[in-house]
């Protein structure tokens, strides 16, 4: 997959928040589903760290989604 633009990253993070909320998942739940550390998830969700492509793919994969499909809906 190509390098993501800042707007795409922001859109992906906002969609991640929506999907987490709709499923009643917290950061620790997502950590268990994906293997991405809760502290990293927190930094991503609070916009203190820009996520790498691999972590975004893992986070959406843990929710049964493909990052590419989420970005296509943008």
BELURBEL-V718573 format. One record per helix or strand of 3 or more residues. SS is the DSSP state (@ for helix, = for strand). FROM is the first residue (numbers start at 0). TO is the last residue. Records with the same first field share a line. If there is no record, write none. Layout:
SS->FROM-TO ; FROM-TO
This chain:
@->5-22 ; 26-33 ; 37-44 ; 52-61 ; 66-71
